[in-house]
């Protein structure tokens, strides 16, 4: 592999990793405050993509308006999911909430299937993101650069919220001890709602970039990215925002580079990527940036 | 008074009529209405419905269609076929549209001795060693051979890059047949890459094809992936012509692929511009009237499955599945929508093949190759 090809592979790997990372942050934040794997999170990517699609294609809104509406609606949907499905189960065994999350995921997918149908739709690409950087032996779509840039900005914003604001402090406190936080007079439910808004909005941002990069909207489009993002969150150390982004990057790079180095193995890329994951978790069970378990 | 009385009598007779009519003949439609190949199932179903409207009866009884969705999944396909046979008591089945699902569904049908006619499952294994499994399409060894010939003669290719889906029987086999024929004809496979259904990022595969710099890309895959692959290839500056198989002939290819799929060549079952039979002309007109869309390949093939079954029922003079099977094997020079169909003893017909290409956002007919 020559230098140009390597640069191209790295760019594509980082782009894919950014998309996984954005989704993984949502997983990790919800897990942090609720100790719940929100399996419906991947489907929010699909829902947000349809919101944006209908905004542009049916209501003929300009794309920035449509994207903004999609982010807001998806954030709202996240809260709705929490209030409707998870809040009544706060005091139930954790496994009940987990099963509910899986059920919700199926519900969202099948609702989309009934309402919109199973045939894939194209996503209208705003002209701002079109085109490609063409160099000698290398061609990189501008969209890749946008994805990396937007993800970096969003990551910084989320890290600032989590580490520099009062609600962020409450989120971190909740992940340590729910009861004590309640005793300190913090409205835990509001903090949880905020977590869902933030996580879902990030999923929405990821969803729209996903659709521009892979323009085939269908009801099950969130399943695979959702699973990969979950893996990324665990890989980075679940509960840790920077870890989720790092896990996403590593997974994206691994998937791309494995195929790039050994094209004959391209059919087994998931197997190899997940093999790497198992190896990392065997040596570091709490993930790369996860806290050490107490003895 | 008499008039009122006679009216009452007539009305009573009219109301009683259904109880005289014989039981309808149930025919199953086993189709992927949702999932990764939903477009085939939905096109197929609209074709079957129009075919049913054109020929709603056999042996003086009404034909009743029973649709089940396979969700484009092998396990669901196997369950769905059992439901058609055990619950709906169908006497023949149209379906599935793709090879992997037809293979998965065929065991139960073979065991229960219910004839199955697949519109477009092209993998040779589909009918192999099965008495009750038929199809109305050509098979992949032929498709691979024609594709290799097209690559060598029309596209003047000496080297080819391969990309296909390793989780689909159709894609794996067609890629293998093309590879064999193309290398035998003196061509060279410069790069061979694979992916899995549901994958959305093909950039590393395409990069490795790009560095091998082949004359053409052969992509024997389904429409969604084909569209995304074309797009990602063009985005990274991989501009070799793309040659594909019958699986790409869905409107989604053009909707999702846009400018990137312009110039894609493919071997196919049908194009409405090649219609040569009376039945084809009548069906195409009715289809356009009923659905408001031009007749597509998968609708036409599914309709032919229906017509072939109807023809077999009539010749058998019975709705007994075993007799229908005997009549199906004996199908000879049947004028279908997509051309003449003669069944061979192995359940595969002798069928012409069509070459199409994408031009100005439309599927355009290039030529027909007769066997």
Contacts between the chains, C-beta under 8 A, distances in Angstrom:
chain1	res1	chain2	res2	distance
A	1	B	211	7.5
A	2	B	211	7.9
A	5	B	207	6.2
A	5	B	211	5.8
A	8	B	207	6.1
A	8	B	236	7.1
A	9	B	203	7.9
A	9	B	204	6.3
A	9	B	207	6.2
A	12	B	201	7.4
A	12	B	203	4.2
A	12	B	204	6.9
A	12	B	207	7.6
A	16	B	201	5.6
A	113	B	34	5.7
A	117	B	34	7.9
A	117	B	38	7.5
A	117	B	42	7.9
A	118	B	33	6.7
A	118	B	34	3.5
A	118	B	35	6.1
A	118	B	38	3.6
A	118	B	42	7.7
A	119	B	38	5.0
A	119	B	39	5.2
A	119	B	42	6.4
A	119	B	252	6.3
A	120	B	39	7.9
A	120	B	224	5.2
A	120	B	252	5.5
A	120	B	256	6.2
A	121	B	255	7.4
A	122	B	255	4.6
A	122	B	256	4.8
A	122	B	258	7.3
A	132	B	235	6.0
A	132	B	236	7.8
A	132	B	237	7.6
A	134	B	237	6.8
A	139	B	235	7.2
A	139	B	236	5.0
A	139	B	237	3.8
A	140	B	236	7.9
A	141	B	235	4.8
A	141	B	236	7.6
A	210	B	200	7.9
A	213	B	200	8.0
A	213	B	201	7.9
A	214	B	200	3.9
A	214	B	201	6.9
A	214	B	228	6.0
A	215	B	228	7.6
A	215	B	231	7.3
A	215	B	256	6.0
A	216	B	200	7.3
A	216	B	224	5.2
A	216	B	227	7.0
A	216	B	228	6.1
A	216	B	252	7.9
A	216	B	256	5.3
A	218	B	224	7.8
A	219	B	34	7.9
A	220	B	35	7.5
A	221	B	200	7.8
A	223	B	198	7.8
A	224	B	198	5.3
A	224	B	199	7.8
A	224	B	200	7.4
A	255	B	201	7.4
A	255	B	204	7.8
A	256	B	201	7.4
A	256	B	203	6.7
A	256	B	204	4.8
A	257	B	204	7.4
A	258	B	204	7.8
A	259	B	193	7.4
A	259	B	204	3.5
A	259	B	205	5.9
A	259	B	208	7.2
A	260	B	204	4.4
A	260	B	207	6.1
A	260	B	208	6.6
A	263	B	191	6.3
A	263	B	192	7.4
A	263	B	193	5.2
A	263	B	204	7.7
A	263	B	205	6.8
A	263	B	208	4.0
A	264	B	192	7.2
A	266	B	193	4.7
A	266	B	194	4.7
A	266	B	195	6.4
A	266	B	204	7.1
A	266	B	205	5.2
A	266	B	208	7.9
A	267	B	166	4.0
A	267	B	194	3.6
A	267	B	195	6.9
A	267	B	196	6.5
A	269	B	204	7.9
A	270	B	196	6.9
